[in-house]
Amino acid sequence: MARNDTSIAINGDRKKALQDAAVDITIATREPCKISAIVQHLIDNYLDEATRDLKAKRKG
């Protein structure tokens, strides 16, 4: 079965923040942590909150 993955562009300060977080998690847990695992965790746990925030900001 084919995977249904996608790619997104994350660059600049956001990419650096994700890289730093992955290093911090790796050091703290002594297990490798990929940036994609952090992004997936954020989506799984904070997407509804982000959706509400963005709606409120765009409505003014």
Distance bins in CASP14 RR format, pairs under 12 A and 6 or more apart:
PFRMAT RR
TARGET T0000
AUTHOR 0000-0000-0000
RMODE 2
METHOD distances of the structure
MODEL  1
5 36 0 0 0 0 1 0 0 0 0 0 0
5 39 0 0 0 0 0 1 0 0 0 0 0
5 40 0 0 0 0 0 1 0 0 0 0 0
6 36 0 0 0 0 0 1 0 0 0 0 0
6 39 0 0 0 0 0 1 0 0 0 0 0
6 40 0 0 0 0 0 1 0 0 0 0 0
6 43 0 0 0 0 0 1 0 0 0 0 0
7 36 0 0 0 0 0 1 0 0 0 0 0
7 39 0 0 0 0 0 1 0 0 0 0 0
8 14 0 0 0 0 0 1 0 0 0 0 0
8 15 0 0 0 0 0 1 0 0 0 0 0
8 18 0 0 0 0 0 1 0 0 0 0 0
8 35 0 0 0 0 0 1 0 0 0 0 0
8 36 0 0 0 0 0 1 0 0 0 0 0
8 39 0 0 0 0 1 0 0 0 0 0 0
8 40 0 0 0 0 0 1 0 0 0 0 0
8 43 0 0 0 0 0 1 0 0 0 0 0
9 15 0 0 0 0 1 0 0 0 0 0 0
10 16 0 0 0 0 1 0 0 0 0 0 0
10 17 0 0 0 0 1 0 0 0 0 0 0
10 18 1 0 0 1 0 0 0 0 0 0 0
10 19 0 0 0 0 0 1 0 0 0 0 0
10 35 0 0 0 0 1 0 0 0 0 0 0
10 36 0 0 0 0 0 1 0 0 0 0 0
10 38 0 0 0 0 0 1 0 0 0 0 0
10 39 1 0 0 1 0 0 0 0 0 0 0
10 42 0 0 0 0 0 1 0 0 0 0 0
11 17 0 0 0 0 0 1 0 0 0 0 0
11 18 0 0 0 0 0 1 0 0 0 0 0
11 19 0 0 0 0 0 1 0 0 0 0 0
12 18 0 0 0 0 1 0 0 0 0 0 0
12 19 0 0 0 0 0 1 0 0 0 0 0
13 19 0 0 0 0 0 1 0 0 0 0 0
13 20 0 0 0 0 0 1 0 0 0 0 0
14 20 0 0 0 0 0 1 0 0 0 0 0
14 21 0 0 0 0 0 1 0 0 0 0 0
14 35 0 0 0 0 0 1 0 0 0 0 0
14 38 0 0 0 0 0 1 0 0 0 0 0
14 39 0 0 0 0 0 1 0 0 0 0 0
14 42 0 0 0 0 0 1 0 0 0 0 0
15 21 0 0 0 0 0 1 0 0 0 0 0
15 22 0 0 0 0 0 1 0 0 0 0 0
15 35 1 0 0 1 0 0 0 0 0 0 0
15 38 0 0 0 0 0 1 0 0 0 0 0
15 39 0 0 0 0 0 1 0 0 0 0 0
16 22 0 0 0 0 0 1 0 0 0 0 0
16 23 0 0 0 0 0 1 0 0 0 0 0
16 35 0 0 0 0 0 1 0 0 0 0 0
17 23 0 0 0 0 0 1 0 0 0 0 0
17 24 0 0 0 0 0 1 0 0 0 0 0
17 35 0 0 0 0 1 0 0 0 0 0 0
17 38 0 0 0 0 1 0 0 0 0 0 0
17 39 0 0 0 0 0 1 0 0 0 0 0
17 42 0 0 0 0 0 1 0 0 0 0 0
18 24 0 0 0 0 0 1 0 0 0 0 0
18 25 0 0 0 0 0 1 0 0 0 0 0
18 33 0 0 0 0 0 1 0 0 0 0 0
18 34 0 0 0 0 1 0 0 0 0 0 0
18 35 1 0 1 0 0 0 0 0 0 0 0
18 36 0 0 0 0 1 0 0 0 0 0 0
18 37 0 0 0 0 0 1 0 0 0 0 0
18 38 1 0 1 0 0 0 0 0 0 0 0
18 39 1 0 0 1 0 0 0 0 0 0 0
18 40 0 0 0 0 0 1 0 0 0 0 0
18 41 0 0 0 0 0 1 0 0 0 0 0
18 42 0 0 0 0 1 0 0 0 0 0 0
19 25 0 0 0 0 0 1 0 0 0 0 0
19 26 0 0 0 0 0 1 0 0 0 0 0
19 33 0 0 0 0 0 1 0 0 0 0 0
19 34 0 0 0 0 0 1 0 0 0 0 0
19 35 1 0 0 1 0 0 0 0 0 0 0
19 36 0 0 0 0 0 1 0 0 0 0 0
19 38 0 0 0 0 1 0 0 0 0 0 0
19 39 0 0 0 0 0 1 0 0 0 0 0
20 26 0 0 0 0 0 1 0 0 0 0 0
20 27 0 0 0 0 0 1 0 0 0 0 0
20 33 0 0 0 0 0 1 0 0 0 0 0
20 35 0 0 0 0 0 1 0 0 0 0 0
20 38 0 0 0 0 0 1 0 0 0 0 0
21 27 0 0 0 0 0 1 0 0 0 0 0
21 28 0 0 0 0 0 1 0 0 0 0 0
21 33 1 0 0 1 0 0 0 0 0 0 0
21 34 0 0 0 0 0 1 0 0 0 0 0
21 35 1 0 0 1 0 0 0 0 0 0 0
21 37 0 0 0 0 0 1 0 0 0 0 0
21 38 1 0 1 0 0 0 0 0 0 0 0
21 39 0 0 0 0 0 1 0 0 0 0 0
21 41 0 0 0 0 0 1 0 0 0 0 0
21 42 0 0 0 0 0 1 0 0 0 0 0
22 28 0 0 0 0 0 1 0 0 0 0 0
22 29 0 0 0 0 0 1 0 0 0 0 0
22 31 0 0 0 0 0 1 0 0 0 0 0
22 32 0 0 0 0 1 0 0 0 0 0 0
22 33 1 0 1 0 0 0 0 0 0 0 0
22 34 1 0 0 1 0 0 0 0 0 0 0
22 35 1 0 1 0 0 0 0 0 0 0 0
22 36 0 0 0 0 1 0 0 0 0 0 0
22 37 1 0 0 1 0 0 0 0 0 0 0
22 38 1 0 0 1 0 0 0 0 0 0 0
22 39 0 0 0 0 0 1 0 0 0 0 0
22 41 0 0 0 0 0 1 0 0 0 0 0
23 29 0 0 0 0 0 1 0 0 0 0 0
23 32 0 0 0 0 0 1 0 0 0 0 0
23 33 0 0 0 0 1 0 0 0 0 0 0
23 34 0 0 0 0 0 1 0 0 0 0 0
23 35 0 0 0 0 0 1 0 0 0 0 0
23 38 0 0 0 0 0 1 0 0 0 0 0
24 33 0 0 0 0 1 0 0 0 0 0 0
24 35 0 0 0 0 0 1 0 0 0 0 0
24 38 0 0 0 0 0 1 0 0 0 0 0
25 31 0 0 0 0 1 0 0 0 0 0 0
25 32 0 0 0 0 1 0 0 0 0 0 0
25 33 1 1 0 0 0 0 0 0 0 0 0
25 34 0 0 0 0 1 0 0 0 0 0 0
25 35 0 0 0 0 0 1 0 0 0 0 0
25 37 0 0 0 0 1 0 0 0 0 0 0
25 38 1 0 0 1 0 0 0 0 0 0 0
25 41 0 0 0 0 1 0 0 0 0 0 0
26 32 1 0 1 0 0 0 0 0 0 0 0
26 33 1 0 1 0 0 0 0 0 0 0 0
26 34 0 0 0 0 1 0 0 0 0 0 0
26 35 0 0 0 0 0 1 0 0 0 0 0
26 37 0 0 0 0 0 1 0 0 0 0 0
26 38 0 0 0 0 0 1 0 0 0 0 0
27 33 0 0 0 0 1 0 0 0 0 0 0
29 37 0 0 0 0 0 1 0 0 0 0 0
31 37 0 0 0 0 0 1 0 0 0 0 0
33 39 0 0 0 0 0 1 0 0 0 0 0
33 40 0 0 0 0 0 1 0 0 0 0 0
33 41 0 0 0 0 1 0 0 0 0 0 0
34 40 0 0 0 0 1 0 0 0 0 0 0
34 41 0 0 0 0 0 1 0 0 0 0 0
35 41 0 0 0 0 0 1 0 0 0 0 0
35 42 0 0 0 0 0 1 0 0 0 0 0
36 42 0 0 0 0 0 1 0 0 0 0 0
36 43 0 0 0 0 0 1 0 0 0 0 0
37 43 0 0 0 0 0 1 0 0 0 0 0
37 44 0 0 0 0 0 1 0 0 0 0 0
38 44 0 0 0 0 0 1 0 0 0 0 0
38 45 0 0 0 0 0 1 0 0 0 0 0
38 46 0 0 0 0 0 1 0 0 0 0 0
39 45 0 0 0 0 0 1 0 0 0 0 0
39 46 0 0 0 0 0 1 0 0 0 0 0
39 47 0 0 0 0 0 1 0 0 0 0 0
40 46 0 0 0 0 0 1 0 0 0 0 0
40 47 0 0 0 0 0 1 0 0 0 0 0
41 47 0 0 0 0 0 1 0 0 0 0 0
42 48 0 0 0 0 0 1 0 0 0 0 0
42 49 0 0 0 0 0 1 0 0 0 0 0
42 50 0 0 0 0 1 0 0 0 0 0 0
43 49 0 0 0 0 0 1 0 0 0 0 0
43 50 0 0 0 0 1 0 0 0 0 0 0
43 51 0 0 0 0 0 1 0 0 0 0 0
44 50 0 0 0 0 0 1 0 0 0 0 0
46 52 0 0 0 0 0 1 0 0 0 0 0
46 53 0 0 0 0 1 0 0 0 0 0 0
46 54 0 0 0 0 0 1 0 0 0 0 0
47 53 0 0 0 0 0 1 0 0 0 0 0
47 54 0 0 0 0 0 1 0 0 0 0 0
48 54 0 0 0 0 0 1 0 0 0 0 0
48 55 0 0 0 0 0 1 0 0 0 0 0
49 55 0 0 0 0 0 1 0 0 0 0 0
49 56 0 0 0 0 0 1 0 0 0 0 0
50 56 0 0 0 0 0 1 0 0 0 0 0
50 57 0 0 0 0 0 1 0 0 0 0 0
51 57 0 0 0 0 0 1 0 0 0 0 0
51 58 0 0 0 0 0 1 0 0 0 0 0
52 58 0 0 0 0 0 1 0 0 0 0 0
52 59 0 0 0 0 0 1 0 0 0 0 0
53 59 0 0 0 0 0 1 0 0 0 0 0
53 60 0 0 0 0 0 1 0 0 0 0 0
54 60 0 0 0 0 0 1 0 0 0 0 0
END
